[in-house]
Amino acid sequence: MAKSQDKAVNDYVLKVLGRKACWPWIRDALGDWIVIALTFYGAGQWNNPAGYVLAVFILGNRQHALALLGHEGTHYAIHKNKPINDAISDVLGMWMVGLTTSGYRNIHFEHHKHLNTEHDPELMHRSSKAPQWDLPITVKKIMAYAALDMVGYSVSDYLMIVRSAKPDSRLVYIPMALMHLTFIGVLIAAGQAWVPVLWYLSLMTSFMMFFRIRTWLEHQGSDDTHRLTLTRLQSAIFAPHDSWYHYEHHSYPSVPHRRLGLVRRLVTEEPVITMHDLMRKYKVAAAIRSGTPLKGSSEGALKQAA
């Protein structure tokens, strides 16, 4: 693509595709909450241990989806008014998974700024959790760690994220705490104490499991970002709300998730690989210790491994 065309594409993406998308975001968030409500209803009606186990998986999946929508709020992609942007993101996305939009923004922007360098907070976290993120690795081993997540293996990781994601003002913790206390209190008063128990259990288990699997789809073993294509089923399970367009997101962080597919059609300089291709590359990758910064280095770069 010629430089003049590059500039034209860049201007179009920033000015047109980068426009805020409030109602589509709210529609997606409400869709997640409807699934959550139906999951609780179904589990309660069935009243069977298998139903509660299935509910934990579904709840964790949608908690993960809500967190990804909240991630979009950190990039001010919902509403042009920043306080309104954060309020929508907090109330419908972040608060009920234990995070705040401004708090997550404060660590997430550092990730974008220092991607795959020694100052990347995500790499620092993975370094402290070696050998969980070591390469090479097989799908079987990734899923073994995921199974451990289902019995609370990553509770410390969740608490670390919550502690690190400090909001701009501690006052935001007041309405957030009131939301959780109301949720718990109302359901206990209604004789449905199992509902908040299941919610927080899911947050400490399946939410972190889905978080782990999606993380493997983004930057691991690369000095940049993997450019993936997923099937609809893979996307719904592992990377909801178009989060698998992670390469495009890092190229244009302000673009709402519903338009990242259009960005992919316009920006084509890197090849697209499947999830199967990526897992195969992980299996044959050179040895890379968890959290090793690869920016500017060819050591073990995944793009050279296969």
N, C-alpha and C positions, 0 to 999 in steps of 0.2 A: 504493500500500500504506500503510495506517495506521501511525502510530508504534508502537502496541502490537504490530502484526503485524511491523514491522521488528525490534523487540527480540526477539520470539519467534523469528523467522528467524535472527537473529544468534546467539542463545543456542543454537539447535539446531545451526547450522553449527559453532560453536566446541566445543560439548560432545559432539556425536554424530559429525558428519562429520570433526571435527578429531582424532579418536582415531588413534593411531599404527597403521601398517599394515605390520608387519614381514614377514610371510610373503608377502603379495602382492608386496611390493617385491623380496624375494629371488627369487621365482618369475620376475618380469620380468627381473631381472638375469641369472639362469641361462639364460633364453630367449635373451637377447642373446649370451651366451657360447657357447651351442649353435650359433647362426647363425655366429658367428665361427669356431668349430672346423670346421663343415661347409664354410665358405668356404675355409679353408686346405686342407682335405682335397680339395675339388673342384678347386682351382687346381693342387695337386700332382699329382692324378691326370690332369688334362687336359694339364698341362705345355706350355701354349701361351701365347704373348705376349698374345693376346686374353683368355685366362682370367685372367692376372695383372692386366691392366688392369681387368677386371670386378671382380676381388677387391678392388682398391684402393677402388673405389666402395662396395662392400658393407661393407668393414672400416671405412671412414670414417663410413659411415652408422651402424653399430653403436657405434663409438667415441663418436659424437655422442649416441647413445641412452644409453650408460653415463654420460656426463658429465651428462646431464639427470637420471638417477637419482641421481647424486652431488649434484646441485643440491638434490634433495629432502632428502638427508641434511643439507645445510647448514641446513635449516629444522627439524631435529630431528623429521622426520615419520616416521622408521623405527621407532625404539625409544625407550621412555620413559627408559631409562638412557643418558645422553648419551655416555659413553665407548664403550658398546656400539654406539650409533647411529653414531658416527664410525668405529668399527672396521669395521662392516659396509659402510658407504658407501665407505670407503677401499679395502678389500680387493677388493670386487666392482665398484666403480665408478670411483673417482677415481685411484687410484695408477697404473693402467696407461695412463691418458691424461696422466700427468705432473703431476697436481694432487693437493692434499690437501683434505679436507673442511673442516677448520678454516681453512685458508688461503683457500679460495674464499669461505667464510663471511665472512671479515673484509672482503673487498671487496664481496661481494654484498649484505650487509646495508646498506652505505652506499648502494647503488643503490636499495634499497627505501625507505630513510630520506629520501633526497634526490632522489626520482624526477623526472627531467626538469628539474632545476634545475642551476645552474652547479656544484654540488658532487656531481652524479651522476658516479661514476667511468666509467660507460659513455659518457656524453656527452664527458667529457674525452678519452677514448681516441679517439672518432670525430672530435673536433676536430683531433687530431694527425694524422689520416689523410685530411684533406680532399684532393681533392673526392670521395672514394669514397662518402660518405654524403650528398652534396648532393641537394636536391630542386629542381625536379622531376627525375624519372628514369623511364626506360622499362624494361620487362621485358628488352628486348634488352641494355641497358647493364648491368643487374644480372647477367645471365647472362654478359656479357663479363668482368666482374670475377670471377665464379665460375669461368670458364674459366682465368683467370690464376691463381686459387688452385690449380688442378690442376698448375701448374708451379712452385709454391712461392712465389707472390706474397705470401702472408700468413704466412710463417714468422716474420717480425718481430712480427706481431700475436700469434702463439702464444707466443713467447718473452716478450713484454710481459705477457701474462696470467699466465704461470708466475712471472715475477719479482715481479709485483704481489701475487699470492695467497700471502702469507707466512703459514705456519701459526703456531699459538700457541706451539709448541715446535719447534726445529730437530731435535730427536731423532726426530721422525716421519719425517725423511728417511732414517734408517738402515734401517728395515724396507722402506720404499718402494724404496730403492736395491737392497736384497737381492732384492726381488721381480723387478726388472728384470734384475739380473745373473743370477739363477737362470733366468729366461725365456731370456735370450740364451745363457748357458752350456750349458744342457741341450740346446737345439736345435742349437747348433754341434757339440756332442759327438755328437749323433745324425745329423750330416751334413745338417741341415736349416736351414742358415744363412739361406736365403732367407726363412724365416718371420719372424724379427725384422726383417729388412730391409724386408719388405712392410708389417709392422705400423707401423714408425716412418715409412716413406714415406707411408703412409695418414694418419698423424697430422699430418704437415706439409702435406698436400695436400687430400684429400677431406674430412677432418674439418673443416678450416677452411672449406671450401666450404659444407658443410651448416650450419656455425655461422653463416656470413655470411647465407645465405638465410633461416634462421629468424629472425635478428635483424631482418630487414625486416618480419617479421610481428608485431612486438611494440609498439614505441613510436615508430618513426620518424615525424617530422612531426606528432606529437600532443603535447598537454600532459598526456596520461594514457596509457592503454593501449588498443590496438585490441581490439575484441571480435569475434573471428573464428569462422567455422565452416568446417571443412575436410572434404573427402571422405576416405574411409578411405585411399585411395592417397596423397593429399596429406599426410595425417597421418603415414603410415608413412615417407614419404621426407623430408619437411621438418620435421616437428614431432612426433617419436615420444613415446610415454608421456604422451599427453594434454597435451603442453606448449603446444598451441594454445589451451588454456583459460587464456591468460595474464592476461586481465582478471580472471577469477575467482581466479587464483593471487595477484595483487596485492591483491585484496580480502580474501582469507583465506590467507595464506602457509603456515599450519600444516596445511592440509588436504592429505592425500596425493593424488597425481595421479588415482588411480582413482575418487575421489569428487568431482572437480571438475565432472563432468557433472551431478551432483545439485545442486551449488551453482548452476550455470547455470539449472536449472529453478526455483530458489527466488528468485534475484536477477535481476530482469528490467528494471532501470531503463534500461539502455543497449541500443540496437538491435544486432543481430548482422549482420555483413557477410561476404561470401565473399572468398576470396583474389583472385578476378577483380575484384571491386569495389575492393579495396584497391589492386591494381596500377593500375587505371584512375585512382584518386584520386592516386596518386603521379605519374602522367603529367601531370596538369593542376594539380598543387599549385603554390602560390606559391613563390617562390625562398627556400630556407632552406639556409644553409651548414651543412656537417657539424658536428655537436656543438652547435648553437645551442640553449640552454635555452629551452623554451617554457612552462614552468610559470608560470601567472599571466599569460601573455601571449597575445594573440590574433594576434600576428604570424605569418602563415603556418600557423596551426593547421590540420591536415589535415581536421578535422571541419568547417571552414568552406570548404574548397577546392572541394568539388564541389556 
